[in-house]
Amino acid sequence: MNYLINFFTIGKIATDDYVGFTFFVGCMAMMAASVFFFLSMSSFDKKWRLSILVSGLITFIAAVHYWYMRDYWGAYQDSPTFFRYVDWILTVPLMCVEFYLILKIAGAKKSLMWRLIFLSVVMLITGYIGEAVDRSNAQLWGLISGLAYFAIAYDIWFGNAKKLAIKAGGSVLSAHKALCWFVLVGWAIYPLGYMAGTPGWYDGLNGLSMDVIYNIGDAVNKIGFGLVIYNLAVQQTGE
């Protein structure tokens, strides 16, 4: 009982605490998105329910972590880097799984899914090392993380995933293209946060709050990913 009371206890957020504000709003937005995705599952054909379930899991996992990150920030006024990367190591591979799930209709194999998952894990582990463990070599770790990211982007824009999307055509191709744009543009927010939170980059970026950048990026990307999948399921169920 005490645990539940502590979990739902809301600490005071200063009116000028924009980081705390974005943590709280991000948590509520992703929790609301999770409820929406979970409750809508029964409305779709069985072949799309798993995709909707994964969308809900992505936002639910993020919402729980954001609740803890909000409390961590409120208590210490410090970036909750560890919690953030735990969130990402769970949710980003699931976002990669979404590509496989929507492309199964065109014959996508699990090797595509595992390749994207592997690259995402490399991207995140090296990013964490550069941001929290070996900050003196943040640029090197950031480069490795960036190469893994570009490998993902290449695969979905020009590689096997793109060929499968073209083969599927119609609403699947449109959804795939929308998810690709989220990866190319939406995920590009994260390198800005990385540079703002690690030494050795351009001085101008040091004036930015990496937590605000990350929080906005998370909400836009995770909820946006889910809405693209939801729209695809709606279109496919109506056909």
HUQUILIN-V614120 format. One record per pair of residues at least 24 apart in sequence whose C-alpha atoms are under 10 Angstrom apart, sorted by the first residue. I is the first residue (numbers start at 1). J is the second residue. If there is no record, write none. Layout:
i=I j=J
i=I j=J
This chain:
i=7 j=67
i=7 j=68
i=7 j=71
i=8 j=67
i=9 j=71
i=10 j=67
i=10 j=70
i=10 j=71
i=10 j=74
i=11 j=70
i=11 j=71
i=11 j=74
i=11 j=75
i=12 j=71
i=12 j=74
i=13 j=70
i=13 j=73
i=13 j=74
i=14 j=74
i=17 j=74
i=17 j=77
i=18 j=209
i=18 j=211
i=18 j=212
i=19 j=70
i=19 j=73
i=19 j=74
i=19 j=77
i=19 j=79
i=19 j=209
i=19 j=210
i=19 j=211
i=19 j=212
i=19 j=213
i=19 j=214
i=19 j=215
i=20 j=69
i=20 j=70
i=20 j=71
i=20 j=72
i=20 j=73
i=20 j=74
i=20 j=77
i=20 j=211
i=20 j=212
i=20 j=215
i=21 j=70
i=21 j=212
i=21 j=215
i=22 j=66
i=22 j=70
i=22 j=211
i=22 j=212
i=22 j=213
i=22 j=214
i=22 j=215
i=22 j=216
i=22 j=219
i=23 j=63
i=23 j=65
i=23 j=66
i=23 j=67
i=23 j=68
i=23 j=69
i=23 j=70
i=23 j=71
i=23 j=73
i=23 j=74
i=23 j=211
i=23 j=212
i=23 j=214
i=23 j=215
i=23 j=216
i=23 j=219
i=24 j=63
i=24 j=66
i=24 j=67
i=24 j=69
i=24 j=70
i=24 j=71
i=24 j=215
i=25 j=63
i=25 j=66
i=25 j=67
i=25 j=70
i=25 j=215
i=25 j=216
i=25 j=219
i=26 j=59
i=26 j=62
i=26 j=63
i=26 j=66
i=26 j=67
i=26 j=70
i=26 j=215
i=26 j=216
i=26 j=217
i=26 j=218
i=26 j=219
i=26 j=220
i=26 j=223
i=27 j=59
i=27 j=60
i=27 j=61
i=27 j=62
i=27 j=63
i=27 j=64
i=27 j=65
i=27 j=66
i=27 j=67
i=27 j=68
i=27 j=69
i=27 j=70
i=27 j=215
i=27 j=219
i=28 j=63
i=28 j=64
i=28 j=66
i=28 j=67
i=28 j=219
i=29 j=59
i=29 j=63
i=29 j=219
i=29 j=220
i=29 j=223
i=30 j=56
i=30 j=58
i=30 j=59
i=30 j=60
i=30 j=61
i=30 j=62
i=30 j=63
i=30 j=64
i=30 j=66
i=30 j=218
i=30 j=219
i=30 j=220
i=30 j=222
i=30 j=223
i=31 j=56
i=31 j=59
i=31 j=60
i=31 j=61
i=31 j=62
i=31 j=63
i=31 j=64
i=31 j=66
i=31 j=67
i=31 j=223
i=32 j=56
i=32 j=59
i=32 j=60
i=32 j=63
i=32 j=223
i=33 j=57
i=33 j=58
i=33 j=59
i=33 j=60
i=33 j=63
i=33 j=219
i=33 j=222
i=33 j=223
i=33 j=224
i=33 j=226
i=33 j=227
i=34 j=58
i=34 j=59
i=34 j=60
i=34 j=61
i=34 j=62
i=34 j=63
i=34 j=223
i=34 j=226
i=35 j=59
i=35 j=60
i=36 j=230
i=37 j=223
i=37 j=226
i=37 j=227
i=37 j=229
i=37 j=230
i=40 j=230
i=41 j=230
i=41 j=233
i=43 j=233
i=43 j=234
i=43 j=237
i=44 j=230
i=44 j=233
i=44 j=234
i=44 j=235
i=44 j=236
i=44 j=237
i=44 j=238
i=45 j=233
i=45 j=234
i=45 j=236
i=45 j=237
i=45 j=238
i=46 j=233
i=46 j=237
i=47 j=101
i=47 j=102
i=47 j=104
i=47 j=105
i=47 j=233
i=47 j=236
i=47 j=237
i=48 j=101
i=48 j=102
i=48 j=229
i=48 j=230
i=48 j=232
i=48 j=233
i=48 j=234
i=48 j=236
i=48 j=237
i=49 j=230
i=49 j=233
i=50 j=98
i=50 j=101
i=50 j=102
i=51 j=94
i=51 j=95
i=51 j=97
i=51 j=98
i=51 j=99
i=51 j=100
i=51 j=101
i=51 j=102
i=51 j=226
i=51 j=229
i=51 j=230
i=51 j=232
i=51 j=233
i=52 j=98
i=52 j=226
i=52 j=227
i=52 j=228
i=52 j=229
i=52 j=230
i=52 j=232
i=52 j=233
i=53 j=226
i=54 j=91
i=54 j=94
i=54 j=95
i=54 j=97
i=54 j=98
i=54 j=101
i=54 j=226
i=54 j=229
i=55 j=91
i=55 j=94
i=55 j=95
i=55 j=97
i=55 j=98
i=55 j=222
i=55 j=223
i=55 j=224
i=55 j=225
i=55 j=226
i=55 j=227
i=55 j=228
i=55 j=229
i=55 j=230
i=56 j=222
i=56 j=223
i=56 j=226
i=57 j=90
i=57 j=91
i=57 j=94
i=57 j=226
i=58 j=87
i=58 j=88
i=58 j=90
i=58 j=91
i=58 j=92
i=58 j=93
i=58 j=94
i=58 j=95
i=58 j=222
i=58 j=223
i=58 j=225
i=58 j=226
i=59 j=91
i=59 j=218
i=59 j=219
i=59 j=221
i=59 j=222
i=59 j=223
i=59 j=225
i=59 j=226
i=60 j=91
i=60 j=222
i=61 j=86
i=61 j=87
i=61 j=88
i=61 j=90
i=61 j=91
i=62 j=86
i=62 j=87
i=62 j=88
i=62 j=90
i=62 j=91
i=62 j=218
i=62 j=219
i=62 j=222
i=63 j=87
i=63 j=219
i=66 j=215
i=73 j=211
i=78 j=211
i=79 j=197
i=79 j=209
i=79 j=210
i=79 j=211
i=80 j=211
i=81 j=128
i=81 j=131
i=81 j=132
i=81 j=197
i=81 j=211
i=82 j=128
i=82 j=131
i=82 j=132
i=84 j=128
i=84 j=211
i=84 j=214
i=84 j=215
i=85 j=124
i=85 j=125
i=85 j=127
i=85 j=128
i=85 j=132
i=86 j=124
i=86 j=128
i=88 j=120
i=88 j=121
i=88 j=124
i=88 j=125
i=88 j=218
i=89 j=117
i=89 j=120
i=89 j=121
i=89 j=122
i=89 j=123
i=89 j=124
i=89 j=125
i=90 j=121
i=91 j=222
i=92 j=116
i=92 j=117
i=92 j=120
i=92 j=121
i=92 j=123
i=92 j=124
i=92 j=222
i=93 j=117
i=93 j=118
i=93 j=119
i=93 j=120
i=93 j=121
i=93 j=124
i=94 j=120
i=95 j=120
i=95 j=179
i=95 j=183
i=95 j=221
i=95 j=222
i=95 j=225
i=95 j=226
i=96 j=120
i=96 j=152
i=96 j=156
i=96 j=179
i=96 j=183
i=98 j=176
i=98 j=179
i=98 j=225
i=98 j=226
i=98 j=229
i=99 j=156
i=99 j=161
i=99 j=162
i=99 j=165
i=99 j=175
i=99 j=176
i=99 j=179
i=99 j=180
i=99 j=229
i=100 j=161
i=100 j=164
i=101 j=229
i=102 j=164
i=102 j=165
i=102 j=168
i=102 j=172
i=102 j=173
i=102 j=175
i=102 j=176
i=102 j=229
i=102 j=232
i=102 j=233
i=103 j=161
i=103 j=162
i=103 j=163
i=103 j=164
i=103 j=165
i=103 j=166
i=103 j=167
i=103 j=168
i=103 j=172
i=103 j=173
i=103 j=176
i=104 j=164
i=104 j=165
i=104 j=168
i=105 j=164
i=105 j=165
i=105 j=167
i=105 j=168
i=105 j=172
i=106 j=161
i=106 j=163
i=106 j=164
i=106 j=165
i=106 j=166
i=106 j=167
i=106 j=168
i=106 j=169
i=106 j=172
i=107 j=164
i=107 j=165
i=107 j=167
i=107 j=168
i=108 j=160
i=108 j=161
i=108 j=163
i=108 j=164
i=108 j=165
i=109 j=161
i=112 j=155
i=112 j=156
i=112 j=160
i=112 j=161
i=113 j=161
i=115 j=151
i=115 j=152
i=115 j=155
i=116 j=148
i=116 j=149
i=116 j=151
i=116 j=152
i=116 j=153
i=116 j=155
i=116 j=156
i=117 j=152
i=118 j=148
i=118 j=152
i=119 j=145
i=119 j=147
i=119 j=148
i=119 j=149
i=119 j=150
i=119 j=151
i=119 j=152
i=120 j=145
i=120 j=148
i=120 j=149
i=120 j=151
i=120 j=152
i=121 j=145
i=121 j=148
i=121 j=149
i=122 j=146
i=122 j=147
i=122 j=148
i=122 j=149
i=123 j=147
i=123 j=148
i=123 j=149
i=123 j=150
i=123 j=151
i=123 j=152
i=124 j=148
i=124 j=149
i=127 j=191
i=127 j=194
i=128 j=194
i=130 j=194
i=130 j=198
i=130 j=199
i=131 j=194
i=131 j=195
i=131 j=197
i=131 j=198
i=131 j=199
i=132 j=197
i=132 j=198
i=135 j=197
i=135 j=198
i=135 j=199
i=135 j=200
i=136 j=198
i=136 j=199
i=136 j=200
i=137 j=198
i=137 j=199
i=137 j=200
i=138 j=194
i=138 j=195
i=138 j=197
i=138 j=198
i=138 j=199
i=138 j=200
i=138 j=201
i=139 j=194
i=139 j=195
i=139 j=198
i=139 j=199
i=139 j=200
i=139 j=201
i=142 j=191
i=142 j=194
i=142 j=195
i=142 j=198
i=145 j=191
i=146 j=188
i=146 j=191
i=149 j=183
i=149 j=184
i=149 j=187
i=149 j=188
i=150 j=183
i=150 j=184
i=152 j=180
i=152 j=183
i=152 j=184
i=153 j=180
i=153 j=181
i=153 j=183
i=153 j=184
i=153 j=187
i=154 j=180
i=154 j=184
i=155 j=180
i=156 j=180
i=156 j=181
i=156 j=183
i=156 j=184
i=157 j=181
i=157 j=183
i=157 j=184
i=170 j=232
i=170 j=235
i=170 j=236
i=171 j=231
i=171 j=232
i=171 j=233
i=171 j=234
i=171 j=235
i=171 j=236
i=172 j=229
i=172 j=232
i=172 j=233
i=172 j=235
i=172 j=236
i=173 j=232
i=174 j=228
i=174 j=232
i=175 j=225
i=175 j=227
i=175 j=228
i=175 j=229
i=175 j=230
i=175 j=231
i=175 j=232
i=175 j=233
i=176 j=228
i=176 j=229
i=176 j=232
i=177 j=228
i=178 j=224
i=178 j=225
i=178 j=228
i=178 j=229
i=179 j=221
i=179 j=224
i=179 j=225
i=179 j=226
i=179 j=228
i=179 j=229
i=180 j=225
i=182 j=220
i=182 j=221
i=182 j=222
i=182 j=224
i=182 j=225
i=182 j=228
i=183 j=221
i=183 j=225
i=185 j=217
i=185 j=221
i=186 j=216
i=186 j=217
i=186 j=218
i=186 j=220
i=186 j=221
i=186 j=222
i=186 j=224
i=187 j=214
i=187 j=217
i=187 j=218
i=187 j=220
i=187 j=221
i=188 j=217
i=189 j=213
i=189 j=214
i=189 j=215
i=189 j=216
i=189 j=217
i=189 j=218
i=189 j=221
i=190 j=214
i=190 j=215
i=190 j=216
i=190 j=217
i=190 j=218
i=193 j=217
